[in-house]
Amino acid sequence: MPSEFTVGELARVLKLPVAELQELRRDAVGGVSGEGPGRPIHQWQPHALEVHPAGPAPGGSGSVEQRVLPGYVHREHDRVLAEAVREAGQGYSRMAVLVGESSTGKTRACWEAVQPLAAKGWRLWHPFDPTRAEAALEELHEVGPRTVVWLNEAQHYFGDRAFGEQIAAAVHALLVEPKRAPVLVLGTLWHQYFTQYTALPGADGADPHSRVRELLAGRTTSVPESFDASDLTAAALLAQDDVLLADALTRARADGRLCQDLAGGPALLERYENGSPAARALLEAAMDARRLGVGLHLPQAFLTDAAVDYFHNSDWDQRTENWAEKAYAELAEHVHGKQAPLRRVSPRPQRCPPVSSAPAGVATLRLQGPVFRLADYLEQHGRSIRRHRCPPVSFWDAAHIHVTQLDELKELAQAAEARHRLQWAHHLYQRAASHGDSYALIAMARLREEAGDREGPKTLQHDDDHPGDSYAWISLARLREEAGDREGAENLYQRAADYDDTDALVSLARLREEAGDREGAENLYQRAITHGDSYALVSLARMREEVGDREGAETLDRCPDHPGRTLAMIAVARLGEEAGGEAGAAILYQDTDHPYALVSLARLREEVGDREGAETLYHRAASHGDSYALARLARLREETGDLESAETLYQRAADYGDTYALVGLARLRERAGDREGAEIMYHRAASHDDNYAWVSLARLREEAGDRESAESLAQYAGDYRDRETWIILTQMRERAGDREGAESIAQAAAEQGRTDIMARLLRMRQEAGDRESVEALAQRAADRGWSAGVSATAMGRALRRLWPYGLDPDGTPTRPWAVSKVSGLGDQQPAARLVHGGQVVGQAPNETSSEVIWRRPVGSVGQWWR
C-alpha cells in the first residue's frame, strides 16, 4: 500500500483530486491514518483536553468525567476555525491560534471545530507528559498526516525558556513538510502572552521570541470577552432546552460574560464548600445579605461583624487574631474567568444633576470604607440553599450598625418582620425613619398599633409637602383615624387630597359625611369622580339614595362613559331593594343591556326572593351571549326541582365551554347516582383548568376507595395553585391522617405566596390540641419569611398569637421588650430593653410597662418628622 504522501504526489502529477484519493487510501486501510502520536479524536473526552467543566449530568455524581457541556453558540472566531478545518480536510496543513482572556470559550471553540475531522478518522495529539514543552519537543517530528496537534494554553509550549523557540521551529517544519500533510495545529493564548511573543526586538537587540513571532504571524484570531446582543439571542434560543445555559443566562445576560460564568461557577462552588471556616462564614453572611435586600456592594465592616455567629463554636475558639484579613485574602483569589468568591470593588461615583426638590435636611448617604461584591454564581446558590434559614443575631446587629442606605434598611426591616423577628424589625425601621423615610415611619406606627399602643400613631406626623408622599399621608391618616384622632386624620387626608389623590378624596368625603356635612362630602365625591374613581361614584349614589334623593342617584346616565357607572347602577338597585323601592330598581333594570349588570341585578332579585324577576334578567343577559347567565338560570331551575329543564340549560351553557355549567351537569349526574357520567363532566371542566373540577374528581375517587388515584388527581389540582384547591387538598390529607402530606401541600402553597394555607393548617392543629406540632410548623414558617406576602395577614396573626413579642434570631421566643425612653430614632445602637420582673429597664417607678412600650421621645426625629 503506497504511503499517503505518495498518493498525494501522484494525484498532483496526474491532476487528480488529492483529498479524494487520500480518502480512498484511508478507507482501504480501515480508516486509520499513518503512524504517529495521539489517538482518534472520538476517543477523547473534552475535559481531558482542558475544556472547563460546567455542570453535572442528570443523575451523575458530579465528577469531571460526568460533567456535561452546555449548548454552543457559534461566533465570528468559529467561522475562522471552520475555514482552517475545511482546508485541512482538503489535504492542506493549517494552524490557528485563538487569543483571548481566561474562560472566554477558546478551548471549547477548538473542540467544536475538530468534530468534522473526527468523522473522517483524524487523530488528536495533546502533548503534556512529562511536561508540555518536553513532550512537544520530543514527539513533534513523529506527527503523521491527518493529526490535530492540540496546543491548549500555548504559553506553556512557546513560553518555555529552554525549549520555546525550538518548539516553534518544529511546528513550522511540520506545517511546511508536504509528506506529513495534512495536519492541523490548534492553540489558545492569553492576550498578555500574545503581546509578549509578538513584540519587536528591543533597543538592545534582544529578540527572545523571534521564531514564535514568525510562527504566529497571520495565524491568530481574537476571541471577545463577552457575547453581543445577537449572540445572547442565539444563546437564549438554545437555553429553552438547556438547563445549564438557561441558568447561566440569568446571571450573565446583563454583561454578556456567559463563558466566564459557565467556566467559573463549579470552581466558585468548590471554593465555598472547601473553604476555611472563616471564609465560609463571610460568604454565608454575604449570601444572606444579598437575599434579604442589601445591595451589590457589601461594606467590609458589616461583613466582618455579621460573620461572627456563622462560625461553629469550636472554629470560633480556634480563630487567629487576623482571621478576617486571611479570609478576605483567601476569597480574593481568582478562579476561571477572573472571578473571585468575594472580591473588593471600587464603586464608580454616581453623578447626576442636583435635584432642586430634594427635601431639606436629608443628607445623601454614601458607603464608608472598603466594600466587597459576592460572585453572582454564589449569590444565586445562596438564595437556593439558605432560603429557609434566618440569619443569626450577629447579622442583624451588624446590619443595624453598618447599613446606611435607606432602601436596604427598609428591605432588611421587612425581612426581619417577615421572619417574626419583631424586635430587630423595629430597630431597622427606626434607622430608616431617622433618615426621613415615609414607609418606615408608617411601619413603625403599624407595629406600635399591633402591640396595643393606640396612642403611638398620634405622635407621628409627616411634615413635607410633596405629592409623591400621598401614600404616607393617607397611611398615617388611617392610623390616626383608628386611634380616634379624627381631626388629625382629616388634616392628613386633606394634604393628600390637595394633590387630587382619589383615595384621600373618598376618605375625606366619608369623614365629612359621617360628621353630617353632606354638601362637603358630595363636593369631594364629585372631585374623585372627575378623576375616574368608581368607588366615589358608588358612594355618591348611595349617599343620595339614603337621603331619599332617588332622582339624584339615578342621574348617573349623565356620565355614561364613566368606568364605575355599571357598579353604581347595581349599588343603587341594591339600595332600592333594601329600601323597598322596587319601582326605582325596575327603572334601572330596564336601563341597561350590559350582561354583567344584568347578571348582577338578577342576583339581587334572587336575594330578595324574586325568582321570576331573576329569571327574566338572566334570560336578557343570555340573549347577549352570556353563558354564565344560562348556567345561573339552570341553577335556579335545579333548586326548584326542575332537573330536566336545568340539565337542558346547563347543556346549552356547556356548549359554549362554560365550566360552571359543566360542573352543574356533573352535580346532576351525581344526584342521579351516575358516578361515571359525573366523572366525565368533571373531566371536561377540568380540561378547562377548573380547579374545583379536579378536586371533585379526587373526592369521587377517594369516596370510591381509590386512594392512589385520588392522590394523583389532588396533586394535579394543586399544580393550579388556586386558594380553595390548596385548602381542600390540605384538609383531605389532614383528615386522612397524612400529616406529612398536609404539611407538604401547605408548604408548596406558601412557596407560591399562599401562606394563609399554612396558617389554616396551624389552626386545625391548634384546635386538635397539638401544640408541639403547631409550634414546630410556625417556627419553620417564621424562619422562611412566610409572615409576609400576598396572603400573609393570617400567618402574621397566627405567629403573634404564639409569640406576641416575636422571636430571637435563634428561634427562641423574644422576652417582653420595650423602647427605652432615652433612645432616639437616630441612635446607632439597639434601643430595646428587656423587661425584668414586670418592669422595663430604665423605667421610672411610677410608670407602667405599657406606657413605655414603643414610646418615642419628643424631639428625637429629624427635620422631616415632628
Beta strands, then each sheet from edge to edge (+ up, - down):
strand 1: 39-40
strand 2: 55-56
strand 3: 67-68
strand 4: 94-99
strand 5: 123-125
strand 6: 147-151
strand 7: 183-189
strand 8: 220-222
strand 9: 298-299
strand 10: 342-345
strand 11: 371-374
strand 12: 817-819
strand 13: 832-836
strand 14: 839-840
sheet 1: 1+ 5- 6- 7- 4- 8-
sheet 2: 2+ 3-
sheet 3: 9+ 11- 10+
sheet 4: 12+ 13- 14+
end
